[in-house]
């Protein structure tokens, strides 16, 4: 790991801890099956993580479609390229 990456991770952790210290009030999260009191910073972190997961899941179908198209084009390109050894043998004759 590079020093820049470690410094960036450390900066994010310190910022998260500072955010938690400043926002440690308890909030009530009401589900249909019960109520939970959790710190505000934890509730926001869970919401952020949930949004990130939903964002990745929403982009997954198009990513898989592009990956399949890329593989298909790669196979087509490979089928249309002459063999390098065969072309060298023909040029030597």
DOLOSE-996435 format. One record per residue: residue number from 1; residue in one letter; y, z, x negated of N, C-alpha, C in turn. Coordinates in nm, 2 decimals. Layout:
BEGIN
<node num="NUM" residu="a" n_north="Y" n_up="Z" n_east="X" ca_north="Y" ca_up="Z" ca_east="X" c_north="Y" c_up="Z" c_east="X"/>
...
//
This chain:
BEGIN
<node num="1" residu="x" n_north="-0.12" n_up="0.00" n_east="-0.08" ca_north="0.00" ca_up="0.00" ca_east="0.00" c_north="0.12" c_up="0.00" c_east="-0.09"/>
<node num="2" residu="x" n_north="0.22" n_up="-0.08" n_east="-0.05" ca_north="0.34" ca_up="-0.08" ca_east="-0.13" c_north="0.43" c_up="0.04" c_east="-0.09"/>
<node num="3" residu="x" n_north="0.52" n_up="0.06" n_east="-0.18" ca_north="0.61" ca_up="0.18" ca_east="-0.17" c_north="0.70" c_up="0.16" c_east="-0.04"/>
<node num="4" residu="x" n_north="0.74" n_up="0.03" n_east="-0.02" ca_north="0.83" ca_up="0.00" ca_east="0.10" c_north="0.75" c_up="0.04" c_east="0.23"/>
<node num="5" residu="x" n_north="0.62" n_up="0.00" n_east="0.24" ca_north="0.55" ca_up="0.03" ca_east="0.36" c_north="0.53" c_up="0.18" c_east="0.38"/>
<node num="6" residu="x" n_north="0.50" n_up="0.25" n_east="0.27" ca_north="0.49" ca_up="0.40" ca_east="0.28" c_north="0.62" c_up="0.46" c_east="0.33"/>
<node num="7" residu="x" n_north="0.73" n_up="0.41" n_east="0.27" ca_north="0.87" ca_up="0.47" ca_east="0.30" c_north="0.90" c_up="0.44" c_east="0.45"/>
<node num="8" residu="x" n_north="0.86" n_up="0.32" n_east="0.50" ca_north="0.89" ca_up="0.28" ca_east="0.64" c_north="0.81" c_up="0.37" c_east="0.73"/>
<node num="9" residu="x" n_north="0.68" n_up="0.39" n_east="0.70" ca_north="0.60" ca_up="0.48" ca_east="0.78" c_north="0.65" c_up="0.62" c_east="0.78"/>
<node num="10" residu="x" n_north="0.69" n_up="0.67" n_east="0.67" ca_north="0.75" ca_up="0.81" ca_east="0.66" c_north="0.87" c_up="0.82" c_east="0.74"/>
<node num="11" residu="x" n_north="0.96" n_up="0.71" n_east="0.74" ca_north="1.08" ca_up="0.71" ca_east="0.81" c_north="1.05" c_up="0.72" c_east="0.96"/>
<node num="12" residu="x" n_north="0.95" n_up="0.64" n_east="1.01" ca_north="0.92" ca_up="0.65" ca_east="1.15" c_north="0.87" c_up="0.78" c_east="1.19"/>
<node num="13" residu="x" n_north="0.78" n_up="0.84" n_east="1.11" ca_north="0.73" ca_up="0.98" ca_east="1.14" c_north="0.84" c_up="1.08" c_east="1.14"/>
<node num="14" residu="x" n_north="0.93" n_up="1.08" n_east="1.05" ca_north="1.04" ca_up="1.17" ca_east="1.05" c_north="1.13" c_up="1.15" c_east="1.17"/>
<node num="15" residu="x" n_north="1.16" n_up="1.03" n_east="1.20" ca_north="1.24" ca_up="1.00" ca_east="1.32" c_north="1.17" c_up="1.05" c_east="1.45"/>
<node num="16" residu="x" n_north="1.04" n_up="1.03" n_east="1.46" ca_north="0.96" ca_up="1.08" ca_east="1.57" c_north="0.97" c_up="1.23" c_east="1.58"/>
<node num="17" residu="x" n_north="0.95" n_up="1.30" n_east="1.47" ca_north="0.96" ca_up="1.45" ca_east="1.47" c_north="1.10" c_up="1.50" c_east="1.51"/>
<node num="18" residu="x" n_north="1.20" n_up="1.43" n_east="1.45" ca_north="1.34" ca_up="1.47" ca_east="1.49" c_north="1.36" c_up="1.45" c_east="1.64"/>
<node num="19" residu="x" n_north="1.31" n_up="1.34" n_east="1.70" ca_north="1.32" ca_up="1.31" ca_east="1.84" c_north="1.25" c_up="1.42" c_east="1.92"/>
<node num="20" residu="x" n_north="1.13" n_up="1.46" n_east="1.87" ca_north="1.06" ca_up="1.57" ca_east="1.94" c_north="1.13" c_up="1.70" c_east="1.94"/>
<node num="21" residu="x" n_north="1.19" n_up="1.73" n_east="1.83" ca_north="1.26" ca_up="1.86" ca_east="1.82" c_north="1.38" c_up="1.87" c_east="1.91"/>
<node num="22" residu="x" n_north="1.45" n_up="1.75" n_east="1.92" ca_north="1.56" ca_up="1.75" ca_east="2.01" c_north="1.53" c_up="1.74" c_east="2.16"/>
<node num="23" residu="x" n_north="1.41" n_up="1.69" n_east="2.19" ca_north="1.37" ca_up="1.67" ca_east="2.33" c_north="1.24" c_up="1.74" c_east="2.36"/>
<node num="24" residu="x" n_north="1.24" n_up="1.87" n_east="2.34" ca_north="1.12" ca_up="1.95" ca_east="2.37" c_north="1.12" c_up="2.01" c_east="2.50"/>
<node num="25" residu="x" n_north="1.20" n_up="1.97" n_east="2.59" ca_north="1.20" ca_up="2.03" ca_east="2.73" c_north="1.07" c_up="1.98" c_east="2.80"/>
<node num="26" residu="x" n_north="1.02" n_up="2.06" n_east="2.89" ca_north="0.91" ca_up="2.03" ca_east="2.96" c_north="0.94" c_up="1.95" c_east="3.09"/>
<node num="27" residu="x" n_north="0.87" n_up="1.85" n_east="3.11" ca_north="0.89" ca_up="1.77" ca_east="3.23" c_north="0.75" c_up="1.77" c_east="3.31"/>
<node num="28" residu="x" n_north="0.76" n_up="1.75" n_east="3.44" ca_north="0.65" ca_up="1.75" ca_east="3.53" c_north="0.61" c_up="1.61" c_east="3.55"/>
<node num="29" residu="x" n_north="0.48" n_up="1.58" n_east="3.51" ca_north="0.42" ca_up="1.45" ca_east="3.54" c_north="0.33" c_up="1.47" c_east="3.66"/>
<node num="30" residu="x" n_north="0.36" n_up="1.40" n_east="3.77" ca_north="0.29" ca_up="1.42" ca_east="3.89" c_north="0.19" c_up="1.30" c_east="3.91"/>
<node num="31" residu="x" n_north="0.06" n_up="1.33" n_east="3.91" ca_north="-0.04" ca_up="1.23" ca_east="3.94" c_north="-0.09" c_up="1.27" c_east="4.08"/>
<node num="32" residu="x" n_north="-0.17" n_up="1.18" n_east="4.13" ca_north="-0.23" ca_up="1.21" ca_east="4.27" c_north="-0.33" c_up="1.32" c_east="4.26"/>
<node num="33" residu="x" n_north="-0.39" n_up="1.34" n_east="4.14" ca_north="-0.49" ca_up="1.44" ca_east="4.13" c_north="-0.44" c_up="1.58" c_east="4.08"/>
<node num="34" residu="x" n_north="-0.31" n_up="1.58" n_east="4.04" ca_north="-0.26" ca_up="1.70" ca_east="3.98" c_north="-0.13" c_up="1.68" c_east="3.91"/>
<node num="35" residu="x" n_north="-0.07" n_up="1.79" n_east="3.88" ca_north="0.06" ca_up="1.79" ca_east="3.81" c_north="0.04" c_up="1.85" c_east="3.66"/>
<node num="36" residu="x" n_north="0.11" n_up="1.79" n_east="3.57" ca_north="0.10" ca_up="1.83" ca_east="3.43" c_north="0.24" c_up="1.85" c_east="3.38"/>
<node num="37" residu="x" n_north="0.26" n_up="1.96" n_east="3.31" ca_north="0.39" ca_up="1.98" ca_east="3.24" c_north="0.37" c_up="1.95" c_east="3.09"/>
<node num="38" residu="x" n_north="0.44" n_up="1.85" n_east="3.04" ca_north="0.43" ca_up="1.81" ca_east="2.90" c_north="0.57" c_up="1.79" c_east="2.85"/>
<node num="39" residu="x" n_north="0.59" n_up="1.80" n_east="2.72" ca_north="0.72" ca_up="1.78" ca_east="2.66" c_north="0.77" c_up="1.64" c_east="2.69"/>
<node num="40" residu="x" n_north="0.90" n_up="1.63" n_east="2.70" ca_north="0.96" ca_up="1.50" ca_east="2.73" c_north="0.93" c_up="1.39" c_east="2.62"/>
<node num="41" residu="x" n_north="0.93" n_up="1.44" n_east="2.50" ca_north="0.90" ca_up="1.34" ca_east="2.39" c_north="0.76" c_up="1.29" c_east="2.40"/>
<node num="42" residu="x" n_north="0.66" n_up="1.37" n_east="2.44" ca_north="0.53" ca_up="1.32" ca_east="2.46" c_north="0.52" c_up="1.22" c_east="2.58"/>
<node num="43" residu="x" n_north="0.59" n_up="1.25" n_east="2.68" ca_north="0.59" ca_up="1.17" ca_east="2.80" c_north="0.64" c_up="1.03" c_east="2.76"/>
<node num="44" residu="x" n_north="0.75" n_up="1.03" n_east="2.69" ca_north="0.81" ca_up="0.90" ca_east="2.64" c_north="0.72" c_up="0.83" c_east="2.55"/>
<node num="45" residu="x" n_north="0.65" n_up="0.90" n_east="2.46" ca_north="0.56" ca_up="0.83" ca_east="2.36" c_north="0.44" c_up="0.77" c_east="2.44"/>
<node num="46" residu="x" n_north="0.39" n_up="0.84" n_east="2.54" ca_north="0.28" ca_up="0.79" ca_east="2.62" c_north="0.33" c_up="0.66" c_east="2.69"/>
<node num="47" residu="x" n_north="0.45" n_up="0.66" n_east="2.75" ca_north="0.50" ca_up="0.55" ca_east="2.82" c_north="0.52" c_up="0.43" c_east="2.72"/>
<node num="48" residu="x" n_north="0.57" n_up="0.46" n_east="2.60" ca_north="0.59" ca_up="0.35" ca_east="2.50" c_north="0.46" c_up="0.29" c_east="2.46"/>
<node num="49" residu="x" n_north="0.36" n_up="0.38" n_east="2.44" ca_north="0.22" ca_up="0.33" ca_east="2.40" c_north="0.16" c_up="0.25" c_east="2.51"/>
<node num="50" residu="x" n_north="0.18" n_up="0.30" n_east="2.63" ca_north="0.12" ca_up="0.22" ca_east="2.75" c_north="0.19" c_up="0.09" c_east="2.77"/>
<node num="51" residu="x" n_north="0.32" n_up="0.08" n_east="2.75" ca_north="0.39" ca_up="-0.05" ca_east="2.75" c_north="0.34" c_up="-0.14" c_east="2.64"/>
<node num="52" residu="x" n_north="0.32" n_up="-0.09" n_east="2.52" ca_north="0.28" ca_up="-0.18" ca_east="2.41" c_north="0.14" c_up="-0.23" c_east="2.44"/>
<node num="53" residu="x" n_north="0.05" n_up="-0.15" n_east="2.50" ca_north="-0.09" ca_up="-0.19" ca_east="2.53" c_north="-0.08" c_up="-0.30" c_east="2.64"/>
<node num="54" residu="x" n_north="0.00" n_up="-0.28" n_east="2.74" ca_north="0.01" ca_up="-0.38" ca_east="2.85" c_north="0.07" c_up="-0.51" c_east="2.80"/>
<node num="55" residu="x" n_north="0.17" n_up="-0.50" n_east="2.71" ca_north="0.22" ca_up="-0.62" ca_east="2.65" c_north="0.12" c_up="-0.70" c_east="2.57"/>
<node num="56" residu="x" n_north="0.04" n_up="-0.63" n_east="2.49" ca_north="-0.06" ca_up="-0.70" ca_east="2.41" c_north="-0.17" c_up="-0.76" c_east="2.51"/>
<node num="57" residu="x" n_north="-0.21" n_up="-0.69" n_east="2.61" ca_north="-0.30" ca_up="-0.74" ca_east="2.71" c_north="-0.25" c_up="-0.86" c_east="2.78"/>
<node num="58" residu="x" n_north="-0.12" n_up="-0.86" n_east="2.81" ca_north="-0.06" ca_up="-0.97" ca_east="2.89" c_north="-0.06" c_up="-1.10" c_east="2.80"/>
<node num="59" residu="x" n_north="-0.04" n_up="-1.08" n_east="2.67" ca_north="-0.04" ca_up="-1.20" ca_east="2.58" c_north="-0.17" c_up="-1.24" c_east="2.53"/>
<node num="60" residu="x" n_north="-0.28" n_up="-1.16" n_east="2.55" ca_north="-0.41" ca_up="-1.19" ca_east="2.50" c_north="-0.47" c_up="-1.32" c_east="2.56"/>
<node num="61" residu="x" n_north="-0.46" n_up="-1.36" n_east="2.69" ca_north="-0.52" ca_up="-1.48" ca_east="2.73" c_north="-0.46" c_up="-1.61" c_east="2.66"/>
<node num="62" residu="x" n_north="-0.33" n_up="-1.61" n_east="2.65" ca_north="-0.27" ca_up="-1.73" ca_east="2.59" c_north="-0.30" c_up="-1.73" c_east="2.44"/>
<node num="63" residu="x" n_north="-0.31" n_up="-1.62" n_east="2.37" ca_north="-0.35" ca_up="-1.61" ca_east="2.23" c_north="-0.49" c_up="-1.67" c_east="2.21"/>
<node num="64" residu="x" n_north="-0.59" n_up="-1.62" n_east="2.30" ca_north="-0.72" ca_up="-1.67" ca_east="2.29" c_north="-0.73" c_up="-1.82" c_east="2.32"/>
<node num="65" residu="x" n_north="-0.65" n_up="-1.87" n_east="2.42" ca_north="-0.65" ca_up="-2.01" ca_east="2.45" c_north="-0.60" c_up="-2.09" c_east="2.32"/>
<node num="66" residu="x" n_north="-0.50" n_up="-2.05" n_east="2.26" ca_north="-0.45" ca_up="-2.11" ca_east="2.14" c_north="-0.55" c_up="-2.11" c_east="2.02"/>
<node num="67" residu="x" n_north="-0.62" n_up="-2.00" n_east="2.01" ca_north="-0.72" ca_up="-1.98" ca_east="1.91" c_north="-0.83" c_up="-2.08" c_east="1.93"/>
<node num="68" residu="x" n_north="-0.88" n_up="-2.10" n_east="2.06" ca_north="-0.98" ca_up="-2.20" ca_east="2.09" c_north="-0.93" c_up="-2.34" c_east="2.06"/>
<node num="69" residu="x" n_north="-0.81" n_up="-2.37" n_east="2.10" ca_north="-0.75" ca_up="-2.50" ca_east="2.07" c_north="-0.75" c_up="-2.53" c_east="1.92"/>
<node num="70" residu="x" n_north="-0.71" n_up="-2.43" n_east="1.84" ca_north="-0.70" ca_up="-2.45" ca_east="1.70" c_north="-0.84" c_up="-2.48" c_east="1.64"/>
<node num="71" residu="x" n_north="-0.94" n_up="-2.40" n_east="1.69" ca_north="-1.07" ca_up="-2.42" ca_east="1.64" c_north="-1.12" c_up="-2.56" c_east="1.67"/>
<node num="72" residu="x" n_north="-1.09" n_up="-2.61" n_east="1.79" ca_north="-1.13" ca_up="-2.74" ca_east="1.84" c_north="-1.07" c_up="-2.85" c_east="1.75"/>
<node num="73" residu="x" n_north="-0.94" n_up="-2.83" n_east="1.73" ca_north="-0.87" ca_up="-2.93" ca_east="1.64" c_north="-0.92" c_up="-2.93" c_east="1.50"/>
<node num="74" residu="x" n_north="-0.96" n_up="-2.81" n_east="1.45" ca_north="-1.01" ca_up="-2.80" ca_east="1.32" c_north="-1.15" c_up="-2.88" c_east="1.31"/>
<node num="75" residu="x" n_north="-1.23" n_up="-2.86" n_east="1.41" ca_north="-1.36" ca_up="-2.93" ca_east="1.41" c_north="-1.33" c_up="-3.08" c_east="1.42"/>
<node num="76" residu="x" n_north="-1.24" n_up="-3.13" n_east="1.50" ca_north="-1.21" ca_up="-3.27" ca_east="1.51" c_north="-1.16" c_up="-3.32" c_east="1.38"/>
<node num="77" residu="x" n_north="-1.07" n_up="-3.25" n_east="1.31" ca_north="-1.02" ca_up="-3.29" ca_east="1.18" c_north="-1.13" c_up="-3.30" c_east="1.08"/>
<node num="78" residu="x" n_north="-1.22" n_up="-3.21" n_east="1.08" ca_north="-1.33" ca_up="-3.21" ca_east="0.98" c_north="-1.42" c_up="-3.33" c_east="1.01"/>
<node num="79" residu="x" n_north="-1.44" n_up="-3.36" n_east="1.14" ca_north="-1.53" ca_up="-3.47" ca_east="1.17" c_north="-1.47" c_up="-3.61" c_east="1.13"/>
<node num="80" residu="x" n_north="-1.34" n_up="-3.62" n_east="1.13" ca_north="-1.27" ca_up="-3.74" ca_east="1.09" c_north="-1.24" c_up="-3.76" c_east="0.95"/>
<node num="81" residu="x" n_north="-1.25" n_up="-3.65" n_east="0.87" ca_north="-1.23" ca_up="-3.66" ca_east="0.73" c_north="-1.35" c_up="-3.71" c_east="0.65"/>
<node num="82" residu="x" n_north="-1.33" n_up="-3.81" n_east="0.56" ca_north="-1.45" ca_up="-3.85" ca_east="0.49" c_north="-1.49" c_up="-3.74" c_east="0.39"/>
<node num="83" residu="x" n_north="-1.62" n_up="-3.75" n_east="0.36" ca_north="-1.68" ca_up="-3.65" ca_east="0.26" c_north="-1.61" c_up="-3.68" c_east="0.13"/>
<node num="84" residu="x" n_north="-1.57" n_up="-3.58" n_east="0.05" ca_north="-1.51" ca_up="-3.60" ca_east="-0.08" c_north="-1.61" c_up="-3.66" c_east="-0.18"/>
<node num="85" residu="x" n_north="-1.73" n_up="-3.61" n_east="-0.18" ca_north="-1.83" ca_up="-3.66" ca_east="-0.27" c_north="-1.87" c_up="-3.81" c_east="-0.24"/>
<node num="86" residu="x" n_north="-1.88" n_up="-3.84" n_east="-0.11" ca_north="-1.91" ca_up="-3.98" ca_east="-0.07" c_north="-1.80" c_up="-4.08" c_east="-0.11"/>
<node num="87" residu="x" n_north="-1.68" n_up="-4.04" n_east="-0.10" ca_north="-1.57" ca_up="-4.12" ca_east="-0.14" c_north="-1.56" c_up="-4.14" c_east="-0.29"/>
<node num="88" residu="x" n_north="-1.60" n_up="-4.03" n_east="-0.36" ca_north="-1.59" ca_up="-4.05" ca_east="-0.51" c_north="-1.70" c_up="-4.14" c_east="-0.56"/>
<node num="89" residu="x" n_north="-1.82" n_up="-4.13" n_east="-0.49" ca_north="-1.93" ca_up="-4.22" ca_east="-0.53" c_north="-1.90" c_up="-4.37" c_east="-0.50"/>
<node num="90" residu="x" n_north="-1.84" n_up="-4.39" n_east="-0.39" ca_north="-1.80" ca_up="-4.53" ca_east="-0.35" c_north="-1.70" c_up="-4.58" c_east="-0.45"/>
<node num="91" residu="x" n_north="-1.60" n_up="-4.50" n_east="-0.49" ca_north="-1.50" ca_up="-4.55" ca_east="-0.58" c_north="-1.55" c_up="-4.57" c_east="-0.72"/>
<node num="92" residu="x" n_north="-1.66" n_up="-4.50" n_east="-0.76" ca_north="-1.72" ca_up="-4.51" ca_east="-0.89" c_north="-1.81" c_up="-4.64" c_east="-0.90"/>
<node num="93" residu="x" n_north="-1.86" n_up="-4.69" n_east="-0.79" ca_north="-1.95" ca_up="-4.81" ca_east="-0.79" c_north="-1.87" c_up="-4.93" c_east="-0.80"/>
//
